[in-house]
Amino acid sequence: MFTVLPRLRKATLSLAALAAASLLAACDPVTTAGLGGASSNTGGPAIQAGAPVPVALLVPKSDSGAGPVAASLENAARLAMQDLDGVEIDLRVYDTAGQAAQASAVAQKAVDDGAKIILGPLFSEAANAAGAAVADEGVNVLSFSNTTAIAGGNVFILGPTFANTADRLMAHARKTGKKSIVIIYSNDVPGQFGKIAIEQAATVNGIQVVSSEAYELSIEGVTATAKRAAAAVTSGAADTIFITTEAANAAMPILLDQLPANGVTPGQIQLAGLTRFDVRPDLFANPGLQGVWFGVPDRSRQEAFNQRYTAAYGASPHPLAGLAFDGISAIGLLAKKGNSDALTGKSLTSASFTGTGGVFRLLKNGTNQRALAIASIQNNQMVILDPAPSSLSGAGF
């Protein structure tokens, strides 16, 4: 059980904190680099070596739409606890109902109950509110969100980001001799953030962005954009097209038809996607998709987790369940070192961890870096061109 540490409960957040929460909240698919808040604090509450580690899990249990996700996250967290050697996690689960106000309240209650770190919430607004509620007490929040706009201070995000994927793909492009790109993106918030992530990754990797082509979601809009992008690459100005569009988006089949129709020949012009194409095996036979690059987690680790979860609970895990497993694994690894400062911001950003999709680490700005493999579609099936690395180079700061 948590050790109850009596303290005066904060009645309200300041107007400034409420304003910040409103401005930073974003829908979870929105990700890009450089939008996080201040660098993560280096502090955090002390833990007692050898004693159970009080961890609060915040999930939307009573949210009718997200309840199944919450259950899968809790199951995965408990599965990870079974792997911890020499570390005991005292896990308590709190229901956010998917609401920011309730997330704020239960985050405060969890800390009042003795929690030394918070795992969750799921949604960005709830995670932002939870972090704000306990920031003055130095408790860190490992959110399941991938919204970089809320990252920073005492809030870390565990979800995969556009920036991480873009950088991995761009590094692969540079390694294979690519020099210039055209970006195709949807003219909406996720598309614009994806475009920014690609542009920043191109700059870091010394690759030129020839043009960025936006489309409105209509047959005419997507067709016109495909034609403009094709003109840029067929003229010789660029050798690669990066697309931000989700594989499940209605625009994707149109792009895959219209790009080849306008002279973008697979094998001559490289196509790269910021999102995963393995979620759409029905597109594998599309000629326009042949040879495409995209990033995926370590398949062997992902499959091992899925099989173990299914054996334990009789059903497949939700795609986000692995984030809870990763969070508990990271907490356990740090606590095992026996240091009282194991859960401070400094400790959280000083180590690499091995999760359900491979190696990952938390960065000082509150975002994360995950090792990804470069995958492609060849002969109507997914193949791995460049395996996920087993370690991450450079410092996590």
C-alpha positions as CSV (number, residue, x, y, z in Angstrom):
1,M,0.0,0.0,0.0
2,F,1.1,3.6,-0.5
3,T,2.4,5.4,2.5
4,V,0.0,8.2,3.2
5,L,1.8,11.5,3.5
6,P,-0.6,14.1,4.8
7,R,-0.4,17.5,3.2
8,L,-2.6,20.4,2.5
9,R,-4.5,19.8,-0.7
10,K,-4.2,22.5,-3.3
11,A,-7.7,24.0,-3.8
12,T,-7.2,25.4,-7.2
13,L,-4.7,25.8,-10.0
14,S,-3.5,29.3,-10.7
15,L,-5.0,31.2,-13.6
16,A,-1.7,31.1,-15.4
17,A,-1.6,27.3,-15.0
18,L,-5.1,26.9,-16.4
19,A,-4.3,29.2,-19.3
20,A,-1.2,27.1,-20.1
21,A,-3.1,23.9,-19.9
22,S,-5.6,25.3,-22.4
23,L,-3.0,26.5,-24.8
24,L,-0.8,23.4,-24.7
25,A,-3.6,20.8,-25.0
26,A,-3.7,19.1,-28.4
27,C,-5.2,16.1,-30.0
28,D,-3.0,13.1,-29.6
29,P,-2.1,12.5,-33.3
30,V,-0.5,15.9,-33.4
31,T,3.3,15.5,-33.0
32,T,6.3,17.5,-34.0
33,A,9.7,18.4,-32.7
34,G,10.4,21.6,-30.8
35,L,7.0,22.3,-29.5
36,G,7.6,20.9,-26.0
37,G,7.6,23.1,-22.9
38,A,10.6,24.0,-20.8
39,S,13.3,21.4,-20.4
40,S,12.3,18.7,-17.9
41,N,13.1,19.4,-14.3
42,T,16.0,17.4,-12.8
43,G,14.3,16.8,-9.5
44,G,11.6,14.5,-8.2
45,P,10.6,12.8,-4.9
46,A,13.0,10.5,-3.2
47,I,12.3,6.8,-2.9
48,Q,13.4,4.3,-0.3
49,A,15.9,1.7,-1.4
50,G,14.5,-1.8,-1.0
51,A,11.0,-0.7,-0.3
52,P,8.0,-1.1,-2.8
53,V,7.9,1.8,-5.3
54,P,4.6,3.7,-5.1
55,V,3.4,4.1,-8.7
56,A,0.1,5.6,-9.8
57,L,-1.5,4.5,-13.1
58,L,-4.0,7.0,-14.5
59,V,-6.2,5.6,-17.2
60,P,-9.7,6.4,-18.6
61,K,-11.5,3.4,-17.1
62,S,-15.0,4.9,-17.1
63,D,-14.7,6.5,-20.5
64,S,-17.1,4.5,-22.7
65,G,-14.9,5.0,-25.8
66,A,-11.5,4.4,-24.2
67,G,-12.4,1.9,-21.5
68,P,-11.0,-1.1,-23.4
69,V,-7.7,0.8,-24.0
70,A,-7.5,1.5,-20.3
71,A,-8.0,-2.2,-19.4
72,S,-5.2,-3.1,-21.9
73,L,-2.9,-0.6,-20.5
74,E,-3.4,-1.8,-16.9
75,N,-3.0,-5.4,-18.0
76,A,0.3,-4.6,-19.7
77,A,1.6,-2.7,-16.7
78,R,0.9,-5.7,-14.4
79,L,2.5,-8.0,-17.0
80,A,5.7,-5.8,-16.8
81,M,5.7,-6.0,-13.0
82,Q,6.2,-9.7,-13.3
83,D,9.5,-9.2,-15.0
84,L,11.0,-7.0,-12.3
85,D,13.9,-8.6,-10.5
86,G,14.5,-7.4,-7.0
87,V,12.0,-4.5,-7.4
88,E,8.5,-4.4,-6.1
89,I,6.0,-1.9,-7.6
90,D,3.1,-0.8,-5.4
91,L,0.6,0.0,-8.3
92,R,-2.6,1.9,-7.7
93,V,-5.0,2.6,-10.5
94,Y,-6.9,5.9,-10.8
95,D,-9.8,6.6,-13.2
96,T,-9.5,9.8,-15.2
97,A,-12.7,9.2,-17.2
98,G,-10.8,10.7,-20.1
99,Q,-11.4,14.2,-18.7
100,A,-8.7,16.8,-17.9
101,A,-10.4,18.0,-14.7
102,Q,-10.7,14.5,-13.3
103,A,-7.1,13.7,-14.3
104,S,-6.0,16.8,-12.4
105,A,-7.9,15.7,-9.3
106,V,-6.8,12.1,-9.3
107,A,-3.2,13.0,-10.0
108,Q,-3.3,15.1,-6.8
109,K,-5.0,12.4,-4.9
110,A,-2.4,9.9,-6.1
111,V,0.4,12.1,-4.8
112,D,-1.4,12.6,-1.5
113,D,-1.7,8.8,-1.3
114,G,2.1,8.6,-1.6
115,A,2.8,8.1,-5.3
116,K,6.4,8.9,-6.3
117,I,5.7,8.9,-10.1
118,I,2.6,8.9,-12.3
119,L,2.2,6.6,-15.3
120,G,-0.4,8.0,-17.8
121,P,-2.8,9.6,-18.5
122,L,-3.8,8.6,-22.0
123,F,-5.1,11.8,-23.6
124,S,-2.9,14.9,-24.0
125,E,-5.3,17.3,-22.2
126,A,-5.6,14.9,-19.3
127,A,-1.8,14.4,-19.1
128,N,-1.2,18.1,-19.3
129,A,-3.7,18.7,-16.5
130,A,-2.2,15.9,-14.3
131,G,1.3,17.3,-14.8
132,A,0.2,20.8,-13.8
133,A,-1.6,19.5,-10.7
134,V,1.5,17.9,-9.2
135,A,4.3,20.0,-10.7
136,D,4.9,22.0,-7.6
137,E,5.5,18.8,-5.7
138,G,8.1,17.6,-8.2
139,V,6.3,14.4,-9.2
140,N,7.1,13.3,-12.7
141,V,4.4,12.1,-15.2
142,L,5.1,9.5,-17.9
143,S,2.2,10.1,-20.2
144,F,0.9,7.6,-22.9
145,S,0.3,10.6,-25.2
146,N,2.5,11.4,-28.2
147,T,1.6,15.1,-28.2
148,T,4.9,16.9,-28.0
149,A,3.2,20.2,-27.2
150,I,2.6,19.0,-23.6
151,A,6.1,17.6,-23.1
152,G,8.5,19.4,-20.8
153,G,8.7,20.3,-17.1
154,N,7.6,17.3,-15.2
155,V,5.7,15.7,-18.1
156,F,7.3,13.1,-20.4
157,I,5.5,11.4,-23.3
158,L,6.0,7.8,-24.1
159,G,4.1,7.7,-27.4
160,P,6.0,7.6,-30.7
161,T,6.5,11.0,-32.3
162,F,6.7,12.3,-35.9
163,A,10.1,13.9,-35.1
164,N,11.6,10.5,-34.1
165,T,10.3,8.7,-37.2
166,A,11.3,11.6,-39.5
167,D,14.8,11.7,-38.2
168,R,15.3,7.9,-38.6
169,L,14.0,7.9,-42.2
170,M,16.0,11.0,-43.1
171,A,19.2,9.5,-41.7
172,H,18.5,6.4,-43.8
173,A,17.9,8.6,-46.9
174,R,21.2,10.4,-46.3
175,K,23.1,7.0,-45.8
176,T,21.7,5.7,-49.1
177,G,22.7,8.8,-51.1
178,K,19.5,10.8,-51.2
179,K,20.0,14.6,-51.4
180,S,16.7,16.4,-52.0
181,I,13.1,15.8,-51.2
182,V,9.5,16.9,-51.9
183,I,7.0,16.8,-49.0
184,I,3.3,15.9,-49.6
185,Y,1.2,16.8,-46.6
186,S,-2.5,17.2,-45.7
187,N,-3.6,20.8,-45.2
188,D,-4.6,20.2,-41.6
189,V,-2.9,20.3,-38.2
190,P,-1.5,16.8,-38.2
191,G,-0.2,17.3,-41.7
192,Q,1.4,20.6,-40.9
193,F,3.1,19.2,-37.9
194,G,4.3,16.2,-39.9
195,K,5.7,18.6,-42.5
196,I,7.6,20.5,-39.8
197,A,9.1,17.3,-38.4
198,I,10.3,16.3,-41.9
199,E,11.7,19.7,-42.6
200,Q,13.6,19.7,-39.3
201,A,15.0,16.2,-39.9
202,A,16.1,17.2,-43.4
203,T,18.0,20.2,-42.0
204,V,19.8,18.1,-39.4
205,N,20.7,15.5,-42.0
206,G,21.9,17.9,-44.7
207,I,19.1,17.1,-47.2
208,Q,17.4,19.8,-49.2
209,V,13.7,20.4,-49.2
210,V,12.8,21.4,-52.8
211,S,9.1,22.0,-52.1
212,S,6.3,21.2,-49.8
213,E,2.9,20.4,-51.4
214,A,-0.3,20.6,-49.4
215,Y,-3.6,19.0,-50.4
216,E,-7.2,19.4,-49.4
217,L,-9.0,16.2,-48.8
218,S,-10.9,15.8,-52.1
219,I,-10.2,13.8,-55.2
220,E,-9.4,17.0,-57.1
221,G,-7.2,18.4,-54.3
222,V,-5.1,15.2,-53.8
223,T,-4.8,14.7,-57.6
224,A,-3.5,18.3,-58.1
225,T,-1.0,18.0,-55.3
226,A,0.3,14.6,-56.7
227,K,0.8,16.3,-60.1
228,R,2.8,19.2,-58.6
229,A,5.0,16.9,-56.5
230,A,5.6,14.6,-59.5
231,A,6.7,17.5,-61.6
232,A,9.3,18.5,-59.0
233,V,10.9,15.0,-58.9
234,T,10.6,14.2,-62.6
235,S,12.4,17.4,-63.4
236,G,15.4,16.1,-61.5
237,A,15.1,18.7,-58.7
238,A,14.4,16.0,-56.1
239,D,15.0,12.3,-55.6
240,T,12.6,11.4,-52.9
241,I,9.0,12.1,-51.9
242,F,8.0,12.2,-48.2
243,I,4.3,11.8,-47.4
244,T,2.8,12.6,-44.0
245,T,-0.6,11.0,-44.8
246,E,-1.8,8.1,-42.6
247,A,-2.0,4.8,-44.6
248,A,-5.6,4.4,-43.5
249,N,-6.5,7.9,-44.9
250,A,-8.7,8.1,-47.9
251,A,-6.1,10.2,-49.7
252,M,-3.5,7.5,-49.7
253,P,-4.9,5.2,-52.5
254,I,-5.3,8.3,-54.6
255,L,-1.7,9.4,-54.1
256,L,-0.5,5.9,-54.8
257,D,-2.4,5.9,-58.1
258,Q,-1.7,9.5,-59.2
259,L,2.0,9.7,-58.4
260,P,2.9,6.9,-60.9
261,A,0.3,8.2,-63.4
262,N,2.4,11.5,-63.4
263,G,5.7,9.9,-63.9
264,V,6.9,8.9,-60.4
265,T,8.2,5.4,-61.1
266,P,8.9,3.2,-58.1
267,G,12.5,2.2,-58.2
268,Q,13.6,5.4,-59.8
269,I,12.0,7.9,-57.4
270,Q,12.0,7.0,-53.7
271,L,8.8,7.2,-51.7
272,A,8.9,7.5,-47.9
273,G,6.0,7.6,-45.4
274,L,5.9,9.2,-42.0
275,T,3.4,6.7,-40.8
276,R,3.3,2.9,-40.9
277,F,2.1,1.1,-44.0
278,D,2.0,-2.3,-42.4
279,V,-1.4,-1.4,-41.0
280,R,-2.8,-1.6,-44.6
281,P,-1.8,-5.0,-46.0
282,D,-4.6,-4.5,-48.5
283,L,-2.4,-1.9,-50.2
284,F,0.6,-4.1,-50.5
285,A,-0.2,-5.1,-54.1
286,N,-0.6,-1.4,-55.2
287,P,2.3,-0.7,-57.7
288,G,2.7,2.8,-56.3
289,L,3.6,1.4,-52.9
290,Q,6.5,-0.9,-54.0
291,G,9.8,0.1,-52.5
292,V,8.3,2.6,-50.0
293,W,10.3,3.3,-46.8
294,F,8.6,3.6,-43.4
295,G,9.7,3.1,-39.8
296,V,8.6,0.2,-37.6
297,P,9.5,-1.0,-34.1
298,D,11.6,-4.1,-33.5
299,R,9.3,-6.8,-34.9
300,S,10.6,-9.7,-32.8
301,R,10.2,-7.8,-29.5
302,Q,6.7,-6.5,-30.5
303,E,5.6,-10.0,-31.5
304,A,7.0,-11.5,-28.3
305,F,5.0,-9.0,-26.2
306,N,1.8,-9.6,-28.2
307,Q,2.1,-13.3,-27.7
308,R,2.8,-13.1,-24.1
309,Y,0.0,-10.7,-23.5
310,T,-2.5,-12.9,-25.4
311,A,-1.4,-16.0,-23.4
312,A,-1.9,-14.1,-20.1
313,Y,-5.2,-12.4,-20.9
314,G,-6.8,-14.4,-23.7
315,A,-7.0,-11.5,-26.1
316,S,-4.6,-9.4,-28.2
317,P,-3.3,-6.2,-26.6
318,H,-4.4,-2.8,-27.8
319,P,-1.7,-1.2,-29.9
320,L,-1.0,1.3,-27.2
321,A,-0.7,-1.3,-24.4
322,G,3.1,-1.6,-24.8
323,L,3.5,2.0,-23.6
324,A,2.4,0.9,-20.1
325,F,4.7,-2.1,-20.2
326,D,7.6,0.2,-21.2
327,G,6.8,2.7,-18.5
328,I,6.9,0.1,-15.7
329,S,10.0,-1.5,-17.2
330,A,11.8,1.9,-17.1
331,I,10.7,2.6,-13.5
332,G,11.8,-0.8,-12.4
333,L,15.2,-0.6,-14.0
334,L,15.9,2.7,-12.4
335,A,14.6,1.7,-9.0
336,K,16.7,-1.5,-9.1
337,K,19.9,0.7,-8.9
338,G,18.9,1.4,-5.3
339,N,19.3,5.2,-5.5
340,S,16.9,7.4,-3.7
341,D,16.9,9.8,-6.7
342,A,15.9,7.0,-9.2
343,L,12.7,8.7,-10.3
344,T,14.0,12.3,-10.7
345,G,14.0,14.0,-14.1
346,K,17.8,13.7,-14.1
347,S,17.7,9.9,-13.6
348,L,14.8,9.4,-16.1
349,T,16.8,11.0,-18.9
350,S,20.1,9.4,-18.0
351,A,19.4,5.8,-19.1
352,S,18.2,3.8,-22.1
353,F,15.5,1.1,-21.7
354,T,14.4,-1.9,-23.6
355,G,10.7,-1.9,-24.3
356,T,8.1,-3.8,-26.3
357,G,9.3,-2.2,-29.5
358,G,13.0,-2.1,-28.8
359,V,15.4,0.4,-27.2
360,F,14.0,3.8,-26.1
361,R,15.0,6.7,-23.9
362,L,13.4,9.8,-22.5
363,L,14.8,13.2,-23.5
364,K,15.3,16.2,-21.4
365,N,12.7,18.2,-23.3
366,G,10.1,15.6,-22.3
367,T,9.9,13.8,-25.6
368,N,11.5,10.4,-26.4
369,Q,13.7,8.6,-28.9
370,R,12.8,5.1,-30.0
371,A,15.0,2.8,-32.1
372,L,13.1,2.0,-35.3
373,A,13.7,-0.4,-38.2
374,I,13.4,0.8,-41.8
375,A,10.8,-1.3,-43.6
376,S,9.6,-1.5,-47.2
377,I,7.0,-3.2,-49.3
378,Q,8.5,-5.5,-51.9
379,N,6.8,-8.3,-53.8
380,N,3.5,-7.5,-52.0
381,Q,5.0,-8.1,-48.5
382,M,6.8,-6.1,-45.8
383,V,10.5,-6.6,-45.5
384,I,13.1,-5.0,-43.2
385,L,15.8,-3.0,-45.0
386,D,17.7,-1.8,-42.0
387,P,17.0,-3.4,-38.6
388,A,16.3,-1.4,-35.5
389,P,19.5,-0.6,-33.7
390,S,20.2,-2.3,-30.4
391,S,21.4,1.0,-28.8
392,L,20.9,4.7,-29.2
393,S,23.9,6.8,-30.0
394,G,24.6,10.2,-28.3
395,A,23.5,11.4,-24.9
396,G,19.9,11.6,-23.8
397,F,20.3,15.2,-22.7
